[in-house]
Amino acid sequence: MKKLVLWILEISLIFGMTACSPKQSGKTDDSISENSTAQNFAGTERTENAESEMQYTYSSMVIDFTEQGSDVVVHDIAGRGDQVYVLLEVREWGEEPEDNTQKEEFTSYYQVLTCLADGSQKTVSEKIYLPEDGGYVSTMQLSDDGCVAALFYSDTENAVSLLFWDGFQDVHWEKPAESGGYLFFGEDGFVILARNGDGRMVNTYNAQGELTGSVEAEGEIFSNFQNCYLMPDNRLLVIATDNAGMAYAEFYDIETGQEERRELPDNFLQYQVFQGTTADVLLCDSVGVYQLESGKNVPAEMLSYVDADLDIGGFQMVQQIDETRLAGIFNDGGAVKLGLFGRTAVPAGEQKQIVVLGTMGELDAGLRSRIIAFNRENSRYRITVRQYVTYNEEMSALMQLNTDILSGRMPDILSIDEEMPLQSYIEKGLLADVGKLLEEDAELDSGQFMENVLDAFRVNGTLYYVVPAFSVDTLVAKQSKVGERTGWNQEEFSAVLTGLPEGTEMVSETSRYDYLENYMRVCGREYIDMDQGTCDFQSEAFAEALTFAATLPEFAENSFYEENCFGSQYLEDRALLQPVTIRHIRYLAQHIYGCMGEDIAYVGYPSESREGSCISICGVGFVLSGKSDKLDGAWEFVRYFLTEDFQRNELYGIEGSGLPTRRDIFDEKAQTAATWEGYCFINDEFVSVPPMTQEQIDRAVHFIEGLHNPAFEDEVIMNIIYEEAESFFRGQKSAEDVTGLIQNRVQLYLNERK
């Protein structure tokens, strides 16, 4: 019987609301402060279970479906006791035509695979075929004893049928259904929730498929819902969100028509919800599976993917077997598989020390793989992931992190995210001195790394960041137009702008807001001193930058979304400057030979220092807690990202990684540009790209080596600039008025951070 048990009401709904905090009084600063203690604490409570003193070891059995066919889709999973059932669709494709025409569409049949919780006694039911008459199946359900039901819509008869199969007992019947809709296995038969005009009709059927009752569901609860479940007490549970994006649950009693609405906890939308067995309700996210136990309002971790050495980002379906075992359907390298997992407690004498890694949002797949490898190899430490996810304004990921820090639960390692106020953490003495750890490491030496990159991320002479890879943001132009310069100030920029032929764009496919964001990312430190807590926006340079931004369109459509796709506006001198992010030196060949058609100059954005380009941490980076009692273990994990082995062989397994920070690997990767032959598209036309010359490679390397400017990232300050600049763009205020307002608001924000 398919169900979502009543505990989602008694526990998640009733007690979950006690964890909700009042709304903040319009404060947008997420830096550490006394005010940030007023957070919703449902999310932080949840993580306590993931890091409890109890440690577990996991057994696993993985079953693939290759015996059934090469193209198998899983539709449902169910079970009772030790028996697990999986509903499979096996697709068979026609032969590939010799003349390259469209091959035949697939035909398919269904089977139920069953096995015990340890993977033994695997059997497969007889093949289940849908009716051959024209039509389609809208929904298929699998019962807890391995039977299959479906609703079939006939094309020829304009009718709906309720289909039933027991593939193991070779039982099959087809009965007319009053209407289609949502199909559920009920306690003694079937329930169909059908559309009836603007409302819904609930039709019940016995085990033989005969209609036994029909009730009109009054009210508007079914008009806009996300999920619907049939409860064991014959009530329908609807999961939906209101106009404000808040999740709620609506219960509908089929017999009486009584409705009951309960708000759900803020973090409810983080999870997929599955029926439980002993724990009643299972919640699944990208970190693991949690069971909502009777009498508790916080989910307890049942399985952590990382701890179970399971390199996946989540289950598609879950079936709980008992308190310690579950079955899950997951994707492994494109193949769908069934995993059977059990856990047992690790004896106290065999437990490792737990190092907590905090991450904002989803865990990078490459980082997850490295964590799993570390946990397998290391005899002293084990990495556990604590995930911070934004659900709404009152429960942002950053607020949860700051709450943990204030309560003494700061993760030992933080995977850097641009939302994190790292400068604030440094000022409050929360971060460890990575430079010192690097100096004390017998196998690593700071001299092995790009000196200018490490310098860029030092704060008052101290290095707090672990930087495995970096990227460079700049503006490029044809050398024939701007010379070989690698920077300019606002005056020089304006002189080139005024000398452009009529109709020529200075910067192409960039909106005024894009330009402001990129300009501040590169030049923000010229106006803001985060160390001293001061700013100076009432300068001629910033006013000129604001004035130039106003000449750009409010919205700019970029027709080319791939990195190797460009328009012809640069080739044809209809635009001068192109924004470029350098992650691989060899890909500069696409800009030289394809986009620009000649050698390029790395001019950057106009800056009084003439260093209008910046360095960013790329892919993954880390900071370590200076308060951690597991600092040795934290360093043992992150140091690997600086080793020759990782930087040469594994760096690009991290999503979005770029230029390696090890000097020898950087030089090695740069020289691949001398042999790399690529391609790009100019207005959708294929253009072959030859290797870069040694002179071009040397020029790019020299440019990158000369940079010391780290990217400026502060969401609060950027929002202030956007808000105030709007009135200037619309001609409502002068540049002088707007720069004064920005100055006052940013200075107030900096004062509050102290």
N, C-alpha and C positions, 0 to 999 in steps of 0.2 A: 504494500500500500504506500503510495506516495504521500508524504506529509511534511509539514513544517510545524514542529510541536509547540505547545502553548507557552513554553518557556520564553519564547521571543517576546511575549507580552509580559509575563510575570517578572522576568529578569531584565532583559534589554530595555523594555519600555518603562517599567515602574521605577526601578532603581537607577537606570541609566540617566534619567533626567536630573538626578541629584548631582551629577558630575558636570552639569552645564553651568558656565560662569555667566555673570551679567555682561552686557555689552560694554566695550570700552568707550570712554567719553571722547571719541573723535581723535584719539592720539594715534599717530601713524608711525611713530618711532619704535622699531622692534629691537633696538639695542638694549643691552642689559640695564635695567633700572628697577627701582622699587615698584613702579607701576606694573611691570611685566609679570609680577607674581599673580595678578588677577587673571589667570588663564583658565580655560576649560581643561580639566585634568583627566578626562576620560582616556585620552590617548596616552598620557604618561603612565597612568595606572596599568594600561594594557601591557606595556613593555616590561613591567616588573616581573611578569611571569616568564618572559623570555630569558631573563638573567638571574633566575632564582639559584639558590645554592645547589639544588638538585641538578645533576648532570646525567645525560642519557646516552646510550649507545643504540644505534639503529640497525635492524636487520632489514633486508629488502629482497624482493624477488620481482623482476621485471619480465613481463610477458609481451612480446610483440605479436602482430597479427599476420605475419608473412605467410603462414600456412593457409590463411584464408584467401589471400590475394595480395597484389602489389598496390592496390588502391582501396584502402579500407577507411571508412568514416565511422566514428563512434557516436551514437545518438543518445545513449542513456546508460546509467549504471545503477544497480540496485542490489538488494540482498537481504538475507535474514540469517542470523547466527554466523557460522563460519562460511556459509555459502555466498559467493559473489557472482553476480550476473552482469554481463555487458552486452548491450544491443549493438550489433555491427551492421553496417551497410557495405556490401562488397560490390565494387564497381568493375565491370569488365568492358574494356574499350575495343572498338573495332580495329582491324588492321590498318596500318599507315598506308595510304594510297601512294602508288609509285609516282603519280604525276603531281605530287605536292598539293593536291586539292584538300579541302577540309575532310579530316577523317571522321568516321562515323561517331555519333554520340554514344555514350556508354549505356549499357543496360545494367541493371543491378538487382540483387536479391538481399535478403536480410537473414542473419543468423544470431542466435544467442549463445555466447561463450560463457561457460561457467567453470569455476574451479573453487578449491578451498582456499582459506586465507593464507596458507603457506605456499600456494601455487600448484599444489598437487591435484590429482584427479581432474585434470582439465578435459572437458568435453565440449562439443559443439552441437547445437540443435540441428534439426533438418532445415533445409533452405526454405525461407518464407518469401513468397512472391506476391506482389501487389496485383490487383485485378488487371487483366490485359486490356479491358475496355478503356477508352480515352478518359482521362481524369488525373487527379493528383491527390496526394496525401498532405494534409495541412499539419498534422501533429501525430507523433508516435510516442507511446509511453511504455515503460517496462515496469512490471510489478515486482514486489519483493520476493515472489516465488518464481520469477523467470518467464512470466507470460507477457505477451505483447498486445497492445490495443492501438488502434489508429482510426482516424476519421478520413474517409475517402470521398472526394467530390467528383461525381461523374459528369463528364462533358455531355454525354448523349442523353441522359435522363434528367439532368438538372436536379439531382438529388444527392443527399449525403447518407453514407453508410457507416455504421460502427463495425469495425473489423476486429476479430480476436483470433489469436494464435497461441497455442501451447506447442512450441516446436519440439519439445521432448516427448510429449504424449501424442503427437500428430493429431491435435485437435484444432479445427478451424471452423469458424462460422462468420457469417455476414448478415447483419440485421439493419433495417432502415432506421436512421436516426432522425429525430424531430428537426434538428438543425445542426450546423457545425459550431465551432468555437473552441474554448479551452477544454481539454479532456483530462480527467483525473481518474485514477483507480480509487474507488471508495471502499468503505469497510465491507460492504456486501455486494458490490457491483461497480457502477461507473457513474460519474457526474460530468455533465457538460455545461459549461458556462457559455451561453450563446448570446449574440447581439439581437436585440429586439427593438428596432427603431433607434431611439436615442437612449434606450435603457438596455437591460440585460434579462435573460431568462435562464433559470437554473433547472435543467432537466436531469432527473435521476433514472438509472436503469439497474435492473437486477443482474445477477451473474450470467444470465442467459441472453442479455441484451434487450430485454423487454422494458418498455417505458413504464415506470412506476409512479412518477410524480413530476409536476411541472409548476414552478413558482416564479412569479415575476419579481425580479430584484429591483426594488424601488430605490430612489436616491441617485446621487451623481457620483458615487464612489468609483464606478467602473468606467467613467468617461475618459480618464487620463491617468492610467496606472502603468507601472513598470513591470511588476511581477504579481502573480496571483497563486496562492497555494490553498489546498484543501486540508483543513485541520482535522485531527482525530475526532473531535467532537462535532464534526459536520458543519463547522463554520468556515467561511471563506476569508482568507487573510489577503488583503491587497496592500502592496508596498508602493508608495507614490511619493512625490515631492510637491510642495505647494509653490505658489508663485515666487516666494522668496528663496526657493531652493532648499528648504528644510524638509528632511525626510519624515514621513509619518506612516503609521500602520492603521488600516481601517478593517475592522472585523464585521462580517455580515453573517447573521444567523439565518440559514436557509429556511428553517421552519417558521420562525417568528418574524423575520424581516428586521430584527433589531440591529442597529448599527452602533459601533463603538470605535472612536478614534483615539489613538495614543501617539504622541510625538516620539520619534526615535532619537537616540543619542547622536550628537553631531558627527561622530566618526563612523556612523553606520554605513554610509555610502562608500566607505573604503573597501568594504568586504563584498565578496560573493557569499550568498547564504545557501546552505544545504541542510537537508534533514540530518539529524543526529540519530544515534541509537541509545547508548547509555548516557551520553551527555546532552541529548535532546537536540541541540542546535550546533552546527559547525559553521564557522566563519573562515573564509579563505582570502588571503591577499597575496602580494608578490613576495612576501617573506616566509610565510608558513600557513599552517592550519591551526585554528584555535577552537576549543570546545567550551561552550557556555554551560557550566555545570549548575546543577540545582542549588539554589540558595546563594548564588554568587552573582555579582553584577559586573564582573570583569572577566573577559575570556581568558582561559588558561591555554598556553601553548601546548599543542599536541604534537606538532611536527614542524621543525625548522628545516627548510630546504638545504641551507648551508650545513647545518649540523648533521643532516642525513646524507651528506655528500651528493646531493641531488642538484645538478647544475641546470635548474629550470627557473622560470620567472612566475610560475603558478600552475595550479591544476585547472583543467577545464571542467572536471567533474570529480566529486568526492563521495565515497560511501564509507561511513564509519562501521567497523566490525565490532569493536568493543572499546574499553577504556584506553587501551594502548595500541590498537591496531586499526589501520584504515587502508582503503583501496583508492587510488587516484588515477585519473586519466590525464596524461600529459604529452607534450610534444617534445620529441628528442631528435633534433636535426632534421625536422620535416616529417618524421615518422611518428604516428600516434601510438602510444604504448600504455599498458596497464601496469601500474606499480603497486605492490603489496608491501606495506611497511609495518613494522612493529618496533616498539622501543622498550628498553629495560634500563633500570638505574645503574649508573657506574659506581662501583664501590668507592668509598671515601678515599682509600689509599691510592686509587688509580685516576683520580680526577685531575684535570689540568686547570691551570689558572685561566680565568675568563678575561679576555680583552674585548671591550665593547667598541665597535666601530659605528659611528652615527652617520647616517646619510639622509639627505633631503630628497624625498621623492623616490623614484625607482632606483634599484641597485643596478649599476652597470654590469652587463653580462660578463665582460672581461674581468672586472673586479671581483665578481662573484666566483669565477673560476679560480682566480688567484687565492681567494680566501679558502676555498675548498682544498686546494693543493697545500696551502700552509697548514691547515688543520690536520691533514693526513700525515704530513711530514714532521711536524713539530711535536716533540715529546713533552714540552712544558706548558705551552700556551694554546689556547683555542680562541679564535675570533668569533664573536657573536655580533650579529647585525641588529642595530636599533634604527628603525626607519621612521622618519618624520614626514608626514604627508599633510598637505593643506586640504582642509575640508571646507572651510569658510573663513570669513574675516575674523571671527571670534576664536578660531582654532587653527591658525596658520601653522605651518611646519616650523617656522622660526619662533613663534610664541612657545610651542612645545619644547623646542630645544632650550630656549632661554629659561623656561620654567625648570627644566631638568638641571641646568647649570646652577640656578639659584638654590635649588633644593639639595645640592651636593651630589647630583647624579650625572655630572658631565661625562660624556663618552670619552674613553681613553684616546680614541682617534676620531677626527672629524674629516670626512671626505668633503673637500672644499666646494662650496656652492656660492654663486655670486650674491645670493641674498644674505649670507652670513655677515654680520658686522665684525669682521675679524680685527679691524683696527681697535674697536671698542674692547674686544677680548684681550688684545695685547696691552692696552692701557690699564686694564684691570688685573694684569698679571696672571691671566688664565692659561697662557700658552707656553709650551716648553721651548727651550733654546735648541733648535735643530742644528744650528751651526756648531754648537758644542758637541752634540751627539755625533756629528759628522767628523769632527776633529778627533774624537776619542775612538772612532771606529777603525779597527786595525786593517780592514780591507778597503775602505773607502777614504778618499782624500778630496777635499774641496778643490784642489788643484786639477782634478780630473774633469771638472765641469766648466761649462761656459761661464766665465767669470762675470761678464756683464749681466747675464741672466740672474745669477745669484745676487749680484749687487742691486739689481732692480727690485728684488723682493726683501732686501734687508730693511729693517726699521730701526733707526738710530743705531746702525751698525750691527744689529742682531738679526740673524736669519731664523724666522719662525716657520717657514714654509718648506715642505718637501715637494720639489718640482721635477717630476719625471720628464715632462715635455712642455713645450711652449709654442705659441703662435705669435705672429706679428701683424698688426693692423696698420695699414698705410693707404695713401693715395698714389697711384702711378699715372704717368703721362708719357707721351712720346718724347724722347730726348731731343728730337729736332724742334720741338715746341718750347721746351723749358730748360734745355741744357742738361748737364750731368749733376745738377744740384741734388742734395739729399735733404733739403729742408728750406723753409722760407718763413718770414714773419707776415703779419697781417697786411702791412704796407706793400710788401712785394707781391703778395697774393692779390691784393686789390688792383695793383698796377697791371698784372697779367689779365685780370678780369675785364678791366676797362679797355684793354687792347684787343679783345676777342672780336672777330667779325660778327656782324649782326646775325642773330639766329643761332649762334653757337652756345651750347650749354657748357658751363664751367664743370658741373658735376652731373652725370646722367643718372636717370632712374632712381633719384633720391628725393624723398619728401623733406620738407622743412624739419619735421620731427626726427626723421632718420639722421639728418645732418647734425642736429643738436646733440642727439645721443652719441653719435660717433665722435663729434668734436669734443664733447666733454669726456668721453672715454679716453681720448688721447691727451687732451690739454687741461683736463680738470684740475690737475695738481698745480697749474700755474695760478689758479684762482682760489684754491682751497689748501690750507695747511692743516691736515688732520691731526698732526702731532701737537701743534700749538693751539688748535681749536679756533682758527681765524680764517677769514675769507676776504676776497676783494673782487667783487663783481662790478663795482663802479669804475671800470677801466675802459679806455678807448678801444682796446683790443676786443673785449667781450661785447661791447656795443656794436662793433663792426661785424663780429661773428653773427650776432643776432640779426643785424640788418641784412647780411648776405642770406641767412636762412629764410628770411621773409620773401626773398625773390624766388624761392623754390616752391613747387606745387604743394598744396595741402596733402594730397595723396599722390603717390607715384606707383604706377603699375610696372612691375618687373616681369617682363615676358619670358625671361630665361631663368629657370629654377635650378638647373644643373650647373655644377661648377665649371663644366667645359662647354657651356652654351653661352654665346654672346651675340649682341646685335652688331650691326656694321657702323654704328654712329662714331666709333673711335677711328676705325679705318678711314672713314670718309670725312674726318675732321669736323663732324657735327657736334662732338663732345670732346672735352679735354681730359678730364680727370676720372679715373675709375677707382672705386673703393676695392681694395684687395686684402684678403686675409691669407697670409703665407703659412701653410702647414707643411708643405713639401717644396723644396727648392726646385725640383725637376718640373713641377707643374707651372712654374713661371714661364716655361717655354710656350704654354698655351696663350699667355698674354703677349709675349714678345712676337711670336710668329703668327698667331691667329687673331687675337683681339686688336692689337695695336699695329701689327705688321712691321715693326722695327724695334730697335732697342728702347728700353724704358728707363725712366728716371723715377726713383723712389722719393717723391717730393713730400709726401705726407700732408697733414693739415697745417694751416697757418699757425705758427707758434712763435712767441717771442724768443724762446730758446732755440728755435729752428730745429727742434727735435719733435716733429709733428707725427711721429709714429710711436706705437706702444707695444709692450710685451705682455702677453696674457698666459696664465697657466692653462694648458690645453689638455683635454681628455680627462685626467684625474690628477688631483693634488691633495695633499694632506696637511693638517696641523695636528699637534699632539697636546694633550692636556698637561699643563704644568703641575696640576694637583693630583695626577694619577699615581697610584701605588703600583701600577703595572707598566711603568714607562719603558722598562727594559723589553717587555713583551711587545709593546706598541712599536718601538723602534725596530725590533727584530722583524716585524711584519713589513713596515713601510720601507725599510732600507733596501729590500729586494727590488723595489721599483727604480732604484738608482744603480743597480748592478749592470755590468756589461751584458750578462745573459738576457735580462729583461729588456734592456734598451735596444739590443740588436734583434732579438727574436720574438718578443712578446708585446712590444710597445703598441703596435697597431691592432692588437686584439682588444684594446680599450677604445670604445667608441669616441670618435672625434679627436684622437691623439694627433700630435703634430711633430714638431722638430725636437729631436732628443737633446737633453741637456748635457749628456756626457760629451766632452769635446771630441774624442776619437770617433764616436758613433756619429756625431753631427757631421764631421768631415767626411766620413765614409758614405753617409746617406747623400750628402751634397754632391759627391762625385758621380753618383748614379745618374745625375742629370746629363753627364757627358755621353751617355750611351742610350738614354731613354728616348724612344720614339713613340709619340703619342698622337692624339688627334683632338680636335674640337669642332664645334659647329658654329658657323657664322650665319645668322638668319636661316638656321636649319640646313645649311649646306656644309657637307663634310670638308674639313681642312686637315691635311696631314701636317703633323708638327715634328720637325727634326730635333735632334739633341741640341742642348745649349753648348755654346763654345766655352772654352776654359775662361776666357775673359768675362763672359756673362756670368758664369758661376762665381768667379772671384769677386765681381762687383756686388752680387747679391750677398755673398758671405760677408764681405767688408761692411756692407750696409747693416746687416743684422748684428755683427760684432760691435758696431758703434752705438747701439741702442742701450739706454739705461732707464728708460721711462716705463714704469709699470702701468697697466690699464687702471683708470680710475672708475670704480664701481660703487655707487651708493644710490639705491633706489629712491630713498626719501628725497635726496637733493635733486635727482632728476625729475621727480614728480613736481617739486616746487618750481623748477625752471619751466617745465611744460605748462603748468597752470598759469604762471605769470606771463610767459611769452605769448600766450594765446591772445591777450588783449592788445599786444603790440602788432601781432600778425593781422588782426582785424581792424587796425587803425584806431583803436579806442584810447590807447595811451602811447606816450613817446618812449623811445628807447631809454632815455634818462630816467623816466618814472619807473619803468619796468626793472631796469638794473638796480635801482634803489630798493624796490620791493623784494627782489631776489636776494639782495645783500642782507636786508633785515631778517628775512625769514630763514635763510641758511645760517646766519650767525646765531639766531635764537636756537636753531636745531643743534648747532655745535656746542652752544653753552649748556644745553640740556644733557649732552653726552658726558660732560665732565663729572 
